[in-house]
Each structure stands twice: as C-alpha cells, then as structure tokens.
Amino acid sequence: MIALGLTLLFPLVGILLLGCIGHWRCAGFVNLVISIITFAAALVLAINIFQHGPILSAGKLFFIDAFNVYLIVLNAFVGMTTAVFSGPYMAHEMAIGRVDDGRMRLYYSMYQGFLFTMLIALSTNNLGVLWVSIEGATLATVLLVSLYRTRESIEAGWKYFIICGVGISQALFGTILVYFAAAKTIPGKNDGLLWTVLQEHASQMDSGVMALAFVFLLVGYGTKVGLVPLHNWLPDAHSEGPTPMSAILSGLLLNIALYAIVRFKMLVDPALGNHLAGNLMMGFGMLSFSVAGLLLHRQTDVKRMFSYSSIEHMGLMTFAFGIGGPLATFGALLHMIVHSLTKSAIFITVGHAAHIAGTQAIIEIRGLIRTQPFVGWGFLIGTCAIAGFPPFGVFTSEFLLFTATIKSYPWLVPPLLVGLAIAFAGLFRNLQPMVFGEPPPGQQPVTANMWPVIIHLALVIWLGISIPTVLADWLNQATIMIIGKGVL
C-alpha cells in the first residue's frame, strides 16, 4: 500500500506546491519531477499487483486489481509525458501574453489536481468516492478550459460545467439507487457502496432498481465519456483550453468515465441476468461512433476535429464493452491504451502546429513537413495511427472488435465499416494540405519537444506488432474480472 500512498500523495503535494510557485521559471520542471515520481510509484504498485494479486486497504477505501492498475499506470505515464511537453508550451503562452503569473499558478496546480482526482477515481473501492473524484476532475477541467479568459474560453468552461454538472447529477442518482438496492441485501449499511462487497451480492440485488440505476449511470457518466447526444461540451473544451489539457483530457478523463460505467455494468449484469446493460452500451456506442464520423467533415478547427475523433473512438470502446465476450472486452481494454497514447501524441503535435501557424484554423495550417519536418511527420504518423493503419496498435484493437462483432452481431459489421470509412475520409481530407501543402509566407519553426510523441507512437507500433506477455496477462485478468472468462 506504500506505493499506492505515494502515487496519490505526490499529485496532492503538487497541487499545493505549484499553487505557490507555478509562476516561476522552475514550475514546469517541478511539475515534471512530481509527475515522474508519481509514474515510478504507479509502476511499483503495478508490479506488486502482478506478483501478489489484488490488494484491499485496511479501511476498505481503496481496492487495486488487474482492471484499474493498468489504467493507473497509463494515467501516470501520460501525465508524465504530457508534463514534458507542457513546460515549454506554457512558457511560450506566457511569452506571447496569453497567460500571466496568476493563471500559470492556476494551470500547474490544476494540472496536478486533475491527475490526483483521476487517480483517486481509479483506485477507490467506494462508489460514492468515485463520484466525488470524477466531479473533482470536472471542476479542475473547468478551470483549465477557461484559463485564457477569452469570451470563447469562458463560454466553453460554462458549457462544460453545466452539461457535465447535469450529467454527473444523473450519475449521483444512479449511485443512490445502487445503494438503495444494496441496503435490502447487504447487512452492514456502511458497506453498501463498497465495490468489493457489492460484487459479492450483485446477483441478489433487486433487478428493477438496478436496471433503472444503470440507465441513470450510463447517461451520467456517459456525458463525461462524450457519448452522443451528450457530447456537446467536448469539442468546445478541446478548442478553447490549453493544448496539454486536451492531451490528458482526451487521453485520460474519457477513459475514467468509461471505467466507471464498466464497473457498474459488472454489478448490473448478475442482478438482471440478461444483456440489457450491454444493449444500451452498444446503442450509445454505435450512435456516437456514427455521428462523430460524420461531424469530422464539418470541422474548421484542428483541435475540434480531433475531439470528434475522440468521441468516435470512445463510441467504439463503449460498443465493444457492450458486446461483452472475451474478445470484444480484451479489444476494448487494449483500445483504451492505444487510443490514449495516440491521441495525446496527436494533441502534442497539434499544439506545436498551432504555434507554427499562429492559429488553430485548419485552412491556415499548411506545409508543416516543410516548415518543421519533425512536427509534420509526427502529425502525419499520429493521424495514420489513430485512423487504424497497420501496424499500429489501434488496428489490432479494432481488428479484435470486428472479429468479435462478426461472431456475435454480423449484421452490425457493415455500419461499422461504413463508419470507419467516413471517419477516415474526414481525417485525411484535411491532413494532406496541412502536412504537404505550400507553407504561407513568414511561417517559422518553433521550439518543439517531440520526445513524448516519439515515445508514444513507438509504444503504439510495438503494441500493434506484439503485445508484451505481461500486458497481455494484465488485460486477460481484467477481462476475466469483467465477464468471467478470458481470451488466453
């Protein structure tokens, strides 16, 4: 438990420390050091879980198993690599006058606050604390989205706060309904929100109450996932907030909300004894996947374009978890990893591209590969990866999903293929001129740290060619936890 304590302690210390020194030149370095220590502690925690199995804290407040530990490591890793990009990026923002000392303190403090609340959400055993921590992540994100204090960023922040606030209130009501169903079955009232206790009694809980609870939970946490028609906040949040926030928002927060839905599905399925929860997830997932692919074609802002790509991929993951079965679940878990790594890498290159062009407008970003080849190639390769080209890991996870769909719901394969083709066209109709077009006069290279992009894309290629045995075992154990049987 020491490793878990350190994983949670350092981001908490970072909130307080960076709230004081966030305007100094060393703030970016301090933020990076804290993120490195957090990742190291998370890695030690994962090794302990792999060697000794799940752990439950003395007060039953925290529970770590194969399902959440790999997401904890992923969160800490992406938080660390994004911190590498964040320091120079925010220094440039301050140099051009977009932020002042106070906003820099707010940015760095909320960066660690964002990571802290997500790590709490992943590690807690209490479904009430899960709700509180995701709400805390919402509040941290609102402050980051509105950081620039422009009319558009404030509007995006309020839009995010109102839509996600309404959504998270639905999740709260769903959590209360789960507690109500548990109170009739579990003797100890204090244990009615503990995941480990609820899982043992899931089959005995009232099916009607649990069905109603899952509807509210899916709508509530689905708002944070960005599922259509609850997605309106996501493109605005991406386009108006700092680009490092987009990298961790798209790469991490959406996963956490989906993790919460899957945790509740694991309770609802035994209670209902049918596939209602899976059918609802498949419906929302397919709708999100299809609508986001179409809306990709209408975007004029590069960050908004990739935000709709995030909605598309979260729809695919939701659809896969809805199908159930070992192959679809394993593929969805793998897709959570490769999407996070790829999308955060893309947003880093998008941040550099916006600095090169001086704007986020797609029509103004031209000839990146000529102006700054590293940025141009990173943008090109990242887009190919997220589009599902082999040998990238996104292709592998999508192949597993398609194989599972052919086996269980073959009539859904054609709309999936059409949706992928539409999304592919939406991405690549804008990619060619941005990368290979004629750069406008005066476009100059900027200071760009591409190491996070190189590392992320190298990992995505590796996972596409050969999944390491350790990771495959982790994902297989998580698959067994979620549906009762594994792939391997």
Rosetta blueprint (number, residue, H / E / L):
1 M L
2 I H
3 A H
4 L H
5 G H
6 L H
7 T H
8 L H
9 L H
10 F H
11 P H
12 L H
13 V H
14 G H
15 I H
16 L H
17 L H
18 L H
19 G H
20 C H
21 I H
22 G L
23 H L
24 W L
25 R L
26 C L
27 A H
28 G H
29 F H
30 V H
31 N H
32 L H
33 V H
34 I H
35 S H
36 I H
37 I H
38 T H
39 F H
40 A H
41 A H
42 A H
43 L H
44 V H
45 L H
46 A H
47 I H
48 N H
49 I H
50 F H
51 Q H
52 H H
53 G L
54 P L
55 I E
56 L E
57 S L
58 A L
59 G L
60 K L
61 L L
62 F E
63 F E
64 I E
65 D L
66 A H
67 F H
68 N H
69 V H
70 Y H
71 L H
72 I H
73 V H
74 L H
75 N H
76 A H
77 F H
78 V H
79 G H
80 M H
81 T H
82 T H
83 A H
84 V H
85 F H
86 S H
87 G H
88 P H
89 Y H
90 M H
91 A H
92 H H
93 E H
94 M H
95 A H
96 I L
97 G L
98 R L
99 V L
100 D L
101 D H
102 G H
103 R H
104 M H
105 R H
106 L H
107 Y H
108 Y H
109 S H
110 M H
111 Y H
112 Q H
113 G H
114 F H
115 L H
116 F H
117 T H
118 M H
119 L H
120 I H
121 A H
122 L H
123 S H
124 T E
125 N L
126 N E
127 L H
128 G H
129 V H
130 L H
131 W H
132 V H
133 S H
134 I H
135 E H
136 G H
137 A H
138 T H
139 L H
140 A H
141 T H
142 V H
143 L H
144 L H
145 V H
146 S L
147 L L
148 Y L
149 R L
150 T L
151 R H
152 E H
153 S H
154 I H
155 E H
156 A H
157 G H
158 W H
159 K H
160 Y H
161 F H
162 I H
163 I H
164 C H
165 G H
166 V H
167 G H
168 I H
169 S H
170 Q H
171 A H
172 L H
173 F H
174 G H
175 T H
176 I H
177 L H
178 V H
179 Y H
180 F H
181 A H
182 A H
183 A H
184 K L
185 T L
186 I L
187 P L
188 G L
189 K H
190 N H
191 D H
192 G L
193 L L
194 L E
195 W H
196 T H
197 V H
198 L H
199 Q H
200 E H
201 H H
202 A H
203 S H
204 Q H
205 M L
206 D L
207 S H
208 G H
209 V H
210 M H
211 A H
212 L H
213 A H
214 F H
215 V H
216 F H
217 L H
218 L H
219 V H
220 G H
221 Y H
222 G H
223 T H
224 K H
225 V H
226 G L
227 L L
228 V L
229 P L
230 L L
231 H L
232 N L
233 W H
234 L H
235 P H
236 D H
237 A H
238 H H
239 S H
240 E H
241 G L
242 P L
243 T H
244 P H
245 M H
246 S H
247 A H
248 I H
249 L H
250 S H
251 G H
252 L H
253 L H
254 L H
255 N H
256 I H
257 A H
258 L H
259 Y H
260 A H
261 I H
262 V H
263 R H
264 F H
265 K H
266 M H
267 L H
268 V H
269 D H
270 P H
271 A H
272 L H
273 G L
274 N L
275 H L
276 L H
277 A H
278 G H
279 N H
280 L H
281 M H
282 M H
283 G H
284 F H
285 G H
286 M H
287 L H
288 S H
289 F H
290 S H
291 V H
292 A H
293 G H
294 L H
295 L H
296 L H
297 H H
298 R H
299 Q L
300 T L
301 D E
302 V H
303 K H
304 R H
305 M H
306 F H
307 S H
308 Y H
309 S H
310 S H
311 I H
312 E H
313 H H
314 M H
315 G H
316 L H
317 M H
318 T H
319 F H
320 A H
321 F H
322 G H
323 I H
324 G L
325 G L
326 P H
327 L H
328 A H
329 T H
330 F H
331 G H
332 A H
333 L H
334 L H
335 H H
336 M H
337 I H
338 V H
339 H H
340 S H
341 L H
342 T H
343 K H
344 S H
345 A H
346 I H
347 F H
348 I H
349 T H
350 V H
351 G H
352 H H
353 A H
354 A H
355 H H
356 I H
357 A H
358 G L
359 T L
360 Q L
361 A E
362 I H
363 I H
364 E H
365 I L
366 R L
367 G L
368 L H
369 I H
370 R H
371 T H
372 Q L
373 P H
374 F H
375 V H
376 G H
377 W H
378 G H
379 F H
380 L H
381 I H
382 G H
383 T H
384 C H
385 A H
386 I H
387 A L
388 G L
389 F L
390 P L
391 P L
392 F L
393 G H
394 V H
395 F H
396 T H
397 S H
398 E H
399 F H
400 L H
401 L H
402 F H
403 T H
404 A H
405 T H
406 I H
407 K H
408 S H
409 Y L
410 P H
411 W H
412 L H
413 V H
414 P H
415 P H
416 L H
417 L H
418 V H
419 G H
420 L H
421 A H
422 I H
423 A H
424 F H
425 A H
426 G H
427 L H
428 F H
429 R H
430 N H
431 L H
432 Q H
433 P H
434 M H
435 V H
436 F H
437 G L
438 E L
439 P L
440 P L
441 P L
442 G L
443 Q L
444 Q L
445 P L
446 V L
447 T L
448 A L
449 N L
450 M L
451 W H
452 P H
453 V H
454 I H
455 I H
456 H H
457 L H
458 A H
459 L H
460 V H
461 I H
462 W H
463 L H
464 G H
465 I H
466 S L
467 I L
468 P L
469 T H
470 V H
471 L H
472 A H
473 D H
474 W H
475 L H
476 N H
477 Q H
478 A H
479 T H
480 I H
481 M H
482 I H
483 I H
484 G L
485 K L
486 G L
487 V L
488 L L
